[in-house]
Amino acid sequence: MANRGFLARVALTFMAIFMAITALLTAQACSSISALKPGDPGTTAAKPADPNHSLEPLKPPAPPEPPKPVKKPVAVRGLYLTGYSAGSEVKLREILAFIKPAGLNSLVIDAKDDDGLITWETDIPLAIEIGANSRKIKDIEGVLKLLHDNDIYTIARVVVFVDPVLAKGRPSWAILNGQWKDGRGLAWSNPYNENVWKYNAEVAKAAAKAGFKEIQFDYVRFPEKNIEGINHNVSMEKRVNAINSFLTYAKKELAEYPVYVSADVFGLTTTVTDDMKIGQDYASLAGIVDYISPMIYPSHYGPGNYGLRDPESSPRETVYGSMIKGQEKTPDLKPEVHRPWIQDFSLRVKYGKDQVEAQLRGLAEAGITTFMVWDPANRYTRSVDYSLIDQIKPLPKPEAEAPKPGPPKPAPPPAPTTGTGGTTGGQTYGQ
């Protein structure tokens, strides 16, 4: 019994000591916690509100990125129309009655022409200021609706660097302050001037907003004449870079619109080994735009091109040779990227049904099945069988020849027998 009492007293003593130690530790912990400021590490107490700070309302979540515009490619087979033709209900319905039964599906319509005039009234401030707007087409949306209702693909032709209206309104943006003029008496804007780029991009955007499905830039080049400090005694790299940079800029500006971008180039660009001092390099341009459109009019080639004595009298062979060369320059591009212009107008040789169909045959044999037809007067040969291009198989591609030094030079053609101002889709006479 004595042992049990002794053990009980020992147990009580240890318990008292344990409780004393526990009380001491608890008191120290409480003292430490009371020393912490609200919001310091080791406490969950919130910091007191700052009376000078108001909480910003929660921002709504950012809207999702808008879907990219849907562009439906079209195998273009089309004709060119001036603004006056497209603005004439009689002429337009006459063309509509012809175009679809003929197997054509597209129209290229002037949005800004060689005279620097925009075909309809836009809200572009600079165009209004310099008087560039016209009323050749009074109801652009109505015209485009009519064409689209008839399944016609619409292409807006925007003439870029030939622009006497802009040169007069902004002389400092023009070649030699607007004092230099081409053989037709038209002043050119300066291809190096980025203000010119922006203006033409605004015109292109106006065409896209109006409803055109494609923007086609024409006269994207320097003049054929040597102009000191512009294209003469200037490196080819600088000239080419100016033209390529404009098209790169314009295409970027048009990215938000559901339009394709194309460019017209000299026919000889498919063949020559330099830029002919006009700044057009076929291969690099074709890599920028969606479609490249060389103006391969047989009347614009001189004796000796493609081994022909008279290319104008050999439309099939001339067109074939040009497009074979163009594809050799761009081996990584699909054939449909090449969409050439062919001619339905006459210079030294009378052109009609046989000559137009010969060009179609040459295209098909080169593996090209899309095209556009140019007549500056818009009087197209009605008897042409455009379906011929689908009936001819491509010829085997010839082996590429090593490039020869120096470009072939075209013979200067005489003044045009038909047309409006002597233009043929961007190539000009008398310069």
PARO-602704 format. One record per residue (C-alpha): x, y, z. Coordinates in Angstrom, 1 decimal. Last residue first. Layout:
{east=X | north=Y | up=Z}
...
END
This chain:
{east=7.1 | north=55.9 | up=-123.6}
{east=4.8 | north=56.0 | up=-126.6}
{east=2.6 | north=53.1 | up=-125.6}
{east=1.7 | north=51.8 | up=-122.2}
{east=1.7 | north=48.5 | up=-120.3}
{east=-0.7 | north=48.5 | up=-117.3}
{east=-3.6 | north=46.6 | up=-118.6}
{east=-3.1 | north=47.8 | up=-122.1}
{east=-3.1 | north=51.5 | up=-122.1}
{east=-3.2 | north=53.7 | up=-125.1}
{east=-5.4 | north=56.5 | up=-123.8}
{east=-8.7 | north=54.7 | up=-124.2}
{east=-8.5 | north=52.0 | up=-126.8}
{east=-8.3 | north=51.3 | up=-130.4}
{east=-5.7 | north=51.8 | up=-133.2}
{east=-2.9 | north=52.1 | up=-130.6}
{east=0.2 | north=54.2 | up=-131.4}
{east=3.0 | north=52.1 | up=-132.8}
{east=4.7 | north=49.4 | up=-130.9}
{east=8.3 | north=49.7 | up=-129.7}
{east=10.1 | north=46.4 | up=-130.4}
{east=10.5 | north=44.4 | up=-127.2}
{east=14.0 | north=44.0 | up=-125.8}
{east=15.3 | north=40.6 | up=-124.7}
{east=16.9 | north=40.8 | up=-121.3}
{east=20.7 | north=40.5 | up=-120.9}
{east=22.8 | north=37.5 | up=-120.3}
{east=21.2 | north=34.2 | up=-121.0}
{east=19.7 | north=32.0 | up=-118.2}
{east=20.5 | north=28.3 | up=-118.5}
{east=17.7 | north=26.5 | up=-120.2}
{east=14.9 | north=24.8 | up=-118.3}
{east=14.0 | north=21.4 | up=-119.7}
{east=10.7 | north=21.5 | up=-121.5}
{east=7.5 | north=20.8 | up=-119.6}
{east=5.4 | north=18.1 | up=-121.2}
{east=2.5 | north=19.7 | up=-123.0}
{east=-0.7 | north=20.5 | up=-121.1}
{east=-3.9 | north=19.0 | up=-122.3}
{east=-6.4 | north=20.9 | up=-124.4}
{east=-10.2 | north=20.7 | up=-124.0}
{east=-10.5 | north=22.9 | up=-121.0}
{east=-9.0 | north=25.9 | up=-122.7}
{east=-11.4 | north=25.5 | up=-125.6}
{east=-14.2 | north=26.5 | up=-123.2}
{east=-13.4 | north=30.1 | up=-124.1}
{east=-15.0 | north=29.7 | up=-127.5}
{east=-14.6 | north=33.2 | up=-129.0}
{east=-17.6 | north=34.3 | up=-131.1}
{east=-18.4 | north=37.4 | up=-129.0}
{east=-15.1 | north=39.3 | up=-129.7}
{east=-14.9 | north=41.8 | up=-126.9}
{east=-15.5 | north=45.6 | up=-127.3}
{east=-14.4 | north=46.8 | up=-123.9}
{east=-12.4 | north=49.7 | up=-125.5}
{east=-9.3 | north=48.9 | up=-123.5}
{east=-9.6 | north=45.3 | up=-124.5}
{east=-8.0 | north=42.9 | up=-122.0}
{east=-8.9 | north=39.3 | up=-121.4}
{east=-8.2 | north=37.7 | up=-118.0}
{east=-6.8 | north=34.2 | up=-117.4}
{east=-7.1 | north=30.9 | up=-115.6}
{east=-6.3 | north=27.5 | up=-117.1}
{east=-2.5 | north=27.5 | up=-117.1}
{east=-0.7 | north=24.2 | up=-117.9}
{east=1.6 | north=25.6 | up=-120.6}
{east=-0.5 | north=23.8 | up=-123.2}
{east=-3.6 | north=25.4 | up=-121.7}
{east=-2.1 | north=28.9 | up=-122.0}
{east=-1.0 | north=28.4 | up=-125.6}
{east=-4.5 | north=27.1 | up=-126.5}
{east=-6.1 | north=30.1 | up=-124.9}
{east=-3.7 | north=32.4 | up=-126.9}
{east=-4.7 | north=30.6 | up=-130.1}
{east=-8.4 | north=31.2 | up=-129.1}
{east=-7.8 | north=34.9 | up=-129.0}
{east=-6.0 | north=34.9 | up=-132.3}
{east=-8.7 | north=32.9 | up=-134.1}
{east=-11.7 | north=34.8 | up=-132.7}
{east=-10.3 | north=38.3 | up=-133.5}
{east=-7.0 | north=40.1 | up=-133.6}
{east=-5.8 | north=42.2 | up=-136.6}
{east=-2.0 | north=42.4 | up=-136.6}
{east=-0.1 | north=45.7 | up=-136.2}
{east=-2.2 | north=46.7 | up=-133.2}
{east=-5.4 | north=44.9 | up=-132.4}
{east=-7.3 | north=44.2 | up=-129.3}
{east=-8.5 | north=41.0 | up=-127.6}
{east=-5.3 | north=40.4 | up=-125.5}
{east=-4.3 | north=38.0 | up=-122.9}
{east=-3.8 | north=38.8 | up=-119.2}
{east=-2.2 | north=36.1 | up=-117.0}
{east=-3.3 | north=34.3 | up=-113.9}
{east=-0.2 | north=32.5 | up=-112.4}
{east=-1.1 | north=31.4 | up=-108.8}
{east=-3.1 | north=28.6 | up=-110.5}
{east=0.1 | north=26.9 | up=-111.6}
{east=1.1 | north=26.2 | up=-108.0}
{east=4.3 | north=27.9 | up=-106.8}
{east=7.5 | north=26.1 | up=-105.8}
{east=9.1 | north=26.2 | up=-109.3}
{east=8.7 | north=30.0 | up=-109.6}
{east=11.1 | north=31.1 | up=-112.3}
{east=10.4 | north=28.0 | up=-114.4}
{east=6.7 | north=28.8 | up=-114.1}
{east=7.2 | north=32.2 | up=-115.6}
{east=9.3 | north=30.8 | up=-118.4}
{east=6.6 | north=28.3 | up=-119.3}
{east=4.1 | north=31.2 | up=-119.1}
{east=6.0 | north=33.3 | up=-121.7}
{east=6.7 | north=30.5 | up=-124.1}
{east=3.1 | north=29.4 | up=-124.2}
{east=1.8 | north=33.0 | up=-124.7}
{east=4.2 | north=33.6 | up=-127.5}
{east=3.6 | north=30.2 | up=-129.2}
{east=-0.1 | north=30.6 | up=-129.3}
{east=-0.1 | north=34.3 | up=-130.3}
{east=2.3 | north=33.8 | up=-133.3}
{east=1.7 | north=36.9 | up=-135.5}
{east=2.4 | north=39.2 | up=-132.6}
{east=5.5 | north=37.1 | up=-131.8}
{east=7.1 | north=37.9 | up=-135.2}
{east=10.3 | north=36.0 | up=-136.0}
{east=9.8 | north=33.8 | up=-133.0}
{east=12.7 | north=32.2 | up=-131.1}
{east=11.0 | north=32.7 | up=-127.7}
{east=11.5 | north=36.5 | up=-128.3}
{east=13.4 | north=37.0 | up=-131.5}
{east=11.3 | north=39.8 | up=-133.0}
{east=9.7 | north=42.0 | up=-130.3}
{east=7.0 | north=41.2 | up=-127.8}
{east=4.2 | north=43.6 | up=-126.9}
{east=1.8 | north=42.5 | up=-129.6}
{east=1.8 | north=39.0 | up=-128.1}
{east=0.1 | north=40.4 | up=-125.0}
{east=1.5 | north=38.6 | up=-122.0}
{east=0.4 | north=41.0 | up=-119.3}
{east=1.7 | north=39.1 | up=-116.3}
{east=-0.9 | north=38.6 | up=-113.6}
{east=0.4 | north=37.3 | up=-110.2}
{east=-2.2 | north=35.9 | up=-107.8}
{east=-2.2 | north=35.7 | up=-104.0}
{east=0.5 | north=38.3 | up=-103.7}
{east=3.9 | north=38.2 | up=-102.0}
{east=5.6 | north=35.1 | up=-103.5}
{east=4.6 | north=36.1 | up=-107.0}
{east=6.3 | north=39.4 | up=-106.5}
{east=9.6 | north=37.7 | up=-105.6}
{east=9.5 | north=35.5 | up=-108.7}
{east=8.5 | north=38.2 | up=-111.2}
{east=10.9 | north=40.9 | up=-110.1}
{east=9.3 | north=44.2 | up=-111.0}
{east=11.3 | north=47.3 | up=-110.1}
{east=10.9 | north=49.2 | up=-113.4}
{east=14.6 | north=49.3 | up=-114.3}
{east=14.1 | north=46.3 | up=-116.6}
{east=14.0 | north=44.2 | up=-113.4}
{east=16.8 | north=41.8 | up=-114.3}
{east=17.0 | north=38.2 | up=-115.8}
{east=14.1 | north=38.6 | up=-118.3}
{east=11.5 | north=35.9 | up=-119.0}
{east=8.5 | north=36.1 | up=-116.8}
{east=9.1 | north=39.9 | up=-116.3}
{east=8.5 | north=40.3 | up=-120.1}
{east=4.8 | north=40.3 | up=-119.7}
{east=4.9 | north=43.4 | up=-117.5}
{east=3.2 | north=43.0 | up=-114.2}
{east=-0.3 | north=43.1 | up=-112.8}
{east=-0.7 | north=42.4 | up=-109.1}
{east=-3.1 | north=40.3 | up=-107.0}
{east=-4.7 | north=40.5 | up=-103.5}
{east=-7.6 | north=38.3 | up=-102.4}
{east=-10.4 | north=39.8 | up=-100.4}
{east=-12.2 | north=38.9 | up=-97.2}
{east=-11.1 | north=42.0 | up=-95.4}
{east=-9.0 | north=42.1 | up=-92.2}
{east=-5.8 | north=41.3 | up=-94.1}
{east=-6.2 | north=44.3 | up=-96.4}
{east=-3.6 | north=46.4 | up=-94.6}
{east=-1.2 | north=43.5 | up=-94.6}
{east=-1.6 | north=43.1 | up=-98.4}
{east=-0.9 | north=46.8 | up=-98.9}
{east=2.3 | north=46.7 | up=-96.9}
{east=3.6 | north=43.6 | up=-98.7}
{east=2.6 | north=45.2 | up=-102.0}
{east=4.4 | north=48.5 | up=-101.1}
{east=7.5 | north=46.6 | up=-99.9}
{east=7.8 | north=44.6 | up=-103.0}
{east=7.7 | north=47.7 | up=-105.2}
{east=10.3 | north=49.6 | up=-103.1}
{east=12.5 | north=46.5 | up=-102.6}
{east=12.7 | north=46.0 | up=-106.4}
{east=13.9 | north=49.5 | up=-107.0}
{east=16.4 | north=49.4 | up=-104.1}
{east=17.8 | north=46.0 | up=-105.2}
{east=18.1 | north=47.1 | up=-108.8}
{east=20.4 | north=49.8 | up=-107.6}
{east=19.7 | north=53.4 | up=-108.5}
{east=21.7 | north=55.2 | up=-111.2}
{east=18.4 | north=55.5 | up=-113.0}
{east=15.1 | north=54.4 | up=-111.3}
{east=14.4 | north=57.4 | up=-109.2}
{east=17.7 | north=59.1 | up=-108.7}
{east=17.9 | north=60.2 | up=-112.4}
{east=14.8 | north=59.2 | up=-114.3}
{east=15.3 | north=56.6 | up=-117.0}
{east=12.0 | north=56.0 | up=-118.9}
{east=10.1 | north=52.8 | up=-118.3}
{east=8.3 | north=54.3 | up=-115.4}
{east=8.6 | north=52.6 | up=-112.0}
{east=6.3 | north=49.8 | up=-111.0}
{east=3.0 | north=48.8 | up=-109.5}
{east=1.1 | north=50.1 | up=-112.4}
{east=-1.8 | north=47.8 | up=-111.6}
{east=-2.9 | north=46.5 | up=-108.2}
{east=-5.7 | north=44.0 | up=-108.3}
{east=-8.0 | north=43.9 | up=-105.2}
{east=-10.3 | north=40.9 | up=-105.0}
{east=-13.8 | north=40.1 | up=-103.9}
{east=-15.2 | north=43.6 | up=-104.3}
{east=-17.9 | north=44.5 | up=-101.8}
{east=-17.8 | north=48.2 | up=-101.2}
{east=-15.7 | north=47.6 | up=-98.1}
{east=-13.1 | north=45.9 | up=-100.3}
{east=-13.1 | north=48.8 | up=-102.7}
{east=-12.7 | north=51.3 | up=-99.9}
{east=-9.8 | north=49.2 | up=-98.5}
{east=-8.1 | north=49.4 | up=-101.9}
{east=-8.5 | north=53.2 | up=-101.9}
{east=-7.0 | north=53.3 | up=-98.4}
{east=-4.1 | north=51.1 | up=-99.5}
{east=-3.5 | north=53.6 | up=-102.4}
{east=-3.3 | north=56.4 | up=-99.9}
{east=-1.0 | north=54.5 | up=-97.5}
{east=1.4 | north=53.6 | up=-100.3}
{east=1.6 | north=57.2 | up=-101.5}
{east=2.4 | north=58.3 | up=-98.0}
{east=5.1 | north=55.7 | up=-98.0}
{east=7.0 | north=57.5 | up=-100.7}
{east=9.5 | north=55.3 | up=-102.6}
{east=7.1 | north=54.6 | up=-105.5}
{east=6.8 | north=58.4 | up=-106.2}
{east=3.5 | north=59.5 | up=-107.7}
{east=3.4 | north=59.7 | up=-111.5}
{east=2.4 | north=62.5 | up=-113.8}
{east=0.4 | north=61.9 | up=-116.9}
{east=1.2 | north=63.6 | up=-120.3}
{east=0.6 | north=60.4 | up=-122.3}
{east=4.3 | north=59.9 | up=-122.9}
{east=5.0 | north=60.1 | up=-119.2}
{east=5.2 | north=63.2 | up=-117.1}
{east=7.9 | north=64.7 | up=-114.8}
{east=7.0 | north=67.9 | up=-113.1}
{east=5.0 | north=66.3 | up=-110.4}
{east=7.4 | north=67.1 | up=-107.7}
{east=10.2 | north=65.2 | up=-109.5}
{east=8.3 | north=62.0 | up=-109.1}
{east=5.3 | north=62.8 | up=-106.9}
{east=4.8 | north=62.9 | up=-103.1}
{east=6.1 | north=66.5 | up=-102.9}
{east=3.5 | north=67.5 | up=-105.5}
{east=0.5 | north=66.4 | up=-103.2}
{east=-2.7 | north=67.5 | up=-104.9}
{east=-1.2 | north=67.7 | up=-108.4}
{east=0.7 | north=64.4 | up=-108.0}
{east=-2.4 | north=62.8 | up=-106.4}
{east=-4.5 | north=63.8 | up=-109.4}
{east=-1.8 | north=62.8 | up=-111.9}
{east=-1.7 | north=59.2 | up=-110.5}
{east=0.4 | north=56.6 | up=-112.3}
{east=1.9 | north=54.9 | up=-109.2}
{east=-1.1 | north=52.8 | up=-108.1}
{east=-3.8 | north=51.8 | up=-110.6}
{east=-6.4 | north=49.9 | up=-108.5}
{east=-8.3 | north=47.3 | up=-110.4}
{east=-11.1 | north=46.0 | up=-108.3}
{east=-12.0 | north=42.3 | up=-109.1}
{east=-15.5 | north=41.0 | up=-109.0}
{east=-16.5 | north=37.3 | up=-109.3}
{east=-19.8 | north=37.0 | up=-111.2}
{east=-22.4 | north=34.6 | up=-109.7}
{east=-25.3 | north=36.5 | up=-111.2}
{east=-26.4 | north=37.8 | up=-107.7}
{east=-22.7 | north=38.8 | up=-107.3}
{east=-22.9 | north=41.0 | up=-110.4}
{east=-26.1 | north=42.7 | up=-109.4}
{east=-24.9 | north=43.2 | up=-105.9}
{east=-21.7 | north=44.7 | up=-107.2}
{east=-23.6 | north=47.2 | up=-109.3}
{east=-25.9 | north=48.1 | up=-106.4}
{east=-23.0 | north=48.6 | up=-104.0}
{east=-21.2 | north=50.8 | up=-106.5}
{east=-24.2 | north=53.1 | up=-107.1}
{east=-23.2 | north=56.1 | up=-109.1}
{east=-20.4 | north=54.4 | up=-111.1}
{east=-18.5 | north=57.0 | up=-113.1}
{east=-19.3 | north=59.3 | up=-110.2}
{east=-15.8 | north=60.6 | up=-109.5}
{east=-13.6 | north=60.9 | up=-106.4}
{east=-10.0 | north=62.2 | up=-106.8}
{east=-10.8 | north=65.8 | up=-106.1}
{east=-7.7 | north=66.5 | up=-104.0}
{east=-9.6 | north=67.0 | up=-100.7}
{east=-12.2 | north=64.3 | up=-101.3}
{east=-9.5 | north=61.7 | up=-102.1}
{east=-7.5 | north=62.9 | up=-99.0}
{east=-10.5 | north=62.4 | up=-96.7}
{east=-11.4 | north=59.0 | up=-98.0}
{east=-15.3 | north=58.9 | up=-97.9}
{east=-15.6 | north=57.4 | up=-101.4}
{east=-17.5 | north=58.6 | up=-104.4}
{east=-17.2 | north=56.2 | up=-107.2}
{east=-14.6 | north=55.3 | up=-109.9}
{east=-11.6 | north=56.8 | up=-108.1}
{east=-9.8 | north=59.1 | up=-110.5}
{east=-6.0 | north=59.0 | up=-110.8}
{east=-6.1 | north=59.3 | up=-114.6}
{east=-4.8 | north=55.7 | up=-115.0}
{east=-7.9 | north=54.4 | up=-113.1}
{east=-8.9 | north=53.9 | up=-109.5}
{east=-11.6 | north=51.3 | up=-108.9}
{east=-11.5 | north=50.1 | up=-112.5}
{east=-13.4 | north=46.9 | up=-112.9}
{east=-12.1 | north=43.4 | up=-113.5}
{east=-15.0 | north=41.1 | up=-114.2}
{east=-15.3 | north=37.3 | up=-113.6}
{east=-17.1 | north=34.1 | up=-114.6}
{east=-16.5 | north=33.4 | up=-118.3}
{east=-17.9 | north=30.4 | up=-120.1}
{east=-19.3 | north=32.3 | up=-123.1}
{east=-22.8 | north=31.7 | up=-121.8}
{east=-21.7 | north=33.6 | up=-118.6}
{east=-20.1 | north=36.6 | up=-120.2}
{east=-22.5 | north=37.6 | up=-123.0}
{east=-25.7 | north=38.5 | up=-121.2}
{east=-23.7 | north=40.0 | up=-118.4}
{east=-21.7 | north=42.2 | up=-120.8}
{east=-25.0 | north=43.6 | up=-122.3}
{east=-26.3 | north=44.1 | up=-118.8}
{east=-23.3 | north=46.1 | up=-118.0}
{east=-23.4 | north=48.2 | up=-121.1}
{east=-27.1 | north=49.1 | up=-120.7}
{east=-26.7 | north=49.8 | up=-117.0}
{east=-23.7 | north=52.1 | up=-117.6}
{east=-21.5 | north=52.4 | up=-114.5}
{east=-19.5 | north=49.2 | up=-115.4}
{east=-18.8 | north=50.6 | up=-118.8}
{east=-17.8 | north=54.1 | up=-117.4}
{east=-15.6 | north=52.6 | up=-114.8}
{east=-13.7 | north=50.6 | up=-117.4}
{east=-14.4 | north=46.9 | up=-117.8}
{east=-11.8 | north=44.1 | up=-118.1}
{east=-12.9 | north=40.5 | up=-118.8}
{east=-12.7 | north=37.3 | up=-116.9}
{east=-11.8 | north=33.7 | up=-116.4}
{east=-10.9 | north=33.4 | up=-112.7}
{east=-10.7 | north=30.0 | up=-111.1}
{east=-12.3 | north=31.3 | up=-107.9}
{east=-10.9 | north=31.0 | up=-104.4}
{east=-13.3 | north=31.4 | up=-101.5}
{east=-12.0 | north=33.8 | up=-98.9}
{east=-13.4 | north=33.5 | up=-95.4}
{east=-12.5 | north=36.4 | up=-93.2}
{east=-10.5 | north=35.4 | up=-90.1}
{east=-12.6 | north=34.6 | up=-87.1}
{east=-12.8 | north=37.4 | up=-84.5}
{east=-10.5 | north=36.7 | up=-81.5}
{east=-12.6 | north=35.9 | up=-78.5}
{east=-13.8 | north=38.8 | up=-76.4}
{east=-11.7 | north=39.7 | up=-73.4}
{east=-13.3 | north=38.7 | up=-70.1}
{east=-15.3 | north=41.5 | up=-68.4}
{east=-13.2 | north=43.7 | up=-66.1}
{east=-13.9 | north=43.4 | up=-62.4}
{east=-14.5 | north=46.8 | up=-60.9}
{east=-11.5 | north=48.6 | up=-59.5}
{east=-11.3 | north=48.6 | up=-55.7}
{east=-11.0 | north=52.1 | up=-54.2}
{east=-7.9 | north=53.2 | up=-52.5}
{east=-7.6 | north=56.3 | up=-50.2}
{east=-9.4 | north=54.6 | up=-47.3}
{east=-6.8 | north=51.8 | up=-47.4}
{east=-8.5 | north=48.8 | up=-45.9}
{east=-6.9 | north=47.2 | up=-42.8}
{east=-4.6 | north=44.3 | up=-43.7}
{east=-6.2 | north=40.9 | up=-43.3}
{east=-5.5 | north=38.7 | up=-40.3}
{east=-4.2 | north=35.3 | up=-41.4}
{east=-1.1 | north=35.6 | up=-39.3}
{east=2.4 | north=34.1 | up=-39.6}
{east=3.7 | north=36.5 | up=-42.2}
{east=2.4 | north=40.0 | up=-41.6}
{east=-1.1 | north=41.0 | up=-42.8}
{east=-2.2 | north=42.3 | up=-39.4}
{east=0.8 | north=43.2 | up=-37.3}
{east=2.5 | north=40.5 | up=-35.3}
{east=3.3 | north=41.3 | up=-31.6}
{east=0.1 | north=39.6 | up=-30.3}
{east=1.2 | north=36.4 | up=-32.0}
{east=4.5 | north=36.4 | up=-30.1}
{east=2.8 | north=37.0 | up=-26.6}
{east=0.3 | north=34.2 | up=-27.4}
{east=3.2 | north=31.8 | up=-28.1}
{east=5.0 | north=32.8 | up=-24.9}
{east=1.9 | north=32.2 | up=-22.8}
{east=1.3 | north=28.8 | up=-24.3}
{east=4.9 | north=27.7 | up=-23.6}
{east=4.5 | north=28.7 | up=-19.9}
{east=1.2 | north=26.9 | up=-19.5}
{east=2.6 | north=23.7 | up=-21.0}
{east=5.6 | north=23.8 | up=-18.7}
{east=3.3 | north=24.2 | up=-15.7}
{east=1.1 | north=21.4 | up=-16.8}
{east=4.0 | north=19.1 | up=-17.3}
{east=5.4 | north=19.9 | up=-13.8}
{east=2.0 | north=19.3 | up=-12.2}
{east=1.7 | north=16.0 | up=-14.0}
{east=5.2 | north=15.0 | up=-12.8}
{east=4.2 | north=15.7 | up=-9.2}
{east=0.9 | north=13.9 | up=-9.4}
{east=2.7 | north=10.8 | up=-10.8}
{east=5.3 | north=10.9 | up=-8.0}
{east=2.5 | north=11.2 | up=-5.3}
{east=0.7 | north=8.2 | up=-6.8}
{east=3.9 | north=6.1 | up=-6.8}
{east=4.5 | north=6.8 | up=-3.2}
{east=0.9 | north=5.9 | up=-2.3}
{east=1.2 | north=2.6 | up=-4.2}
{east=4.4 | north=1.8 | up=-2.5}
{east=2.9 | north=2.3 | up=0.9}
{east=0.0 | north=0.0 | up=0.0}
END
